[in-house]
């Protein structure tokens, strides 16, 4: 596995396809990447709702965390 370095913004919402494109992953690769980053607390998955999109920062009490990365945006902490 090669190491790829890319810039991502903290608290910016990224879709799975955004990350797939940015890091040049295939479907399985991006799923593994997201799973690993979530396991280390680097990423959170949030539902793609107007309330979540309008948030300026992520607070654990306010964010509804989901397991479905395909349906929502992903935000770096």
C-alpha positions in Angstrom: 0.0 0.0 0.0 1.4 3.4 -1.0 1.2 6.4 1.2 -0.8 9.3 -0.1 -0.7 12.7 1.5 -3.6 15.1 0.9 -5.0 18.2 2.6 -8.4 18.0 4.2 -10.0 20.7 6.4 -11.0 20.1 9.9 -14.8 20.2 10.5 -15.5 20.3 6.7 -18.1 17.8 5.5 -16.7 15.3 2.9 -18.8 12.7 1.1 -17.5 9.2 0.7 -17.0 10.0 -3.0 -15.0 13.1 -2.1 -12.6 11.0 -0.1 -12.5 8.3 -2.7 -11.5 10.9 -5.4 -9.1 12.9 -3.2 -7.1 9.8 -2.1 -7.5 7.8 -5.3 -9.2 4.8 -3.7 -11.4 2.2 -5.2 -14.7 1.3 -3.4 -13.2 -1.3 -1.0 -10.2 0.9 -0.3 -12.3 4.0 0.7 -14.5 1.8 3.0 -11.5 0.4 4.8 -9.9 3.9 5.0 -13.1 5.4 6.5 -13.5 2.5 8.9 -9.9 2.9 10.2 -10.2 6.7 10.6 -13.5 6.3 12.5 -11.9 3.6 14.8 -9.2 6.1 15.8 -11.7 9.0 16.3 -10.4 11.0 13.3 -13.8 10.9 11.4 -17.4 11.0 12.3 -20.3 10.1 10.0 -23.3 12.4 10.2 -26.6 12.2 8.4 -27.0 14.4 5.4 -29.7 16.7 6.8 -30.2 20.5 6.7 -29.5 20.7 10.5 -26.2 18.8 10.2 -25.1 20.7 7.1 -25.7 24.1 8.7 -23.6 23.3 11.8 -20.4 25.3 12.1 -18.7 22.9 14.4 -19.2 19.4 15.7 -20.2 18.9 19.3 -20.7 15.3 20.5 -24.0 16.1 22.1 -25.5 17.6 18.9 -24.3 15.2 16.3 -26.3 12.2 15.3 -23.7 9.5 14.4 -24.6 6.9 11.8 -22.9 3.8 10.6 -23.9 4.3 7.0 -21.1 6.2 5.3 -22.7 5.9 1.9 -25.7 8.0 2.9 -24.2 10.9 4.7 -21.2 13.2 4.7 -18.1 12.5 6.6 -16.4 15.2 8.7 -12.9 15.3 10.0 -12.6 16.3 13.7 
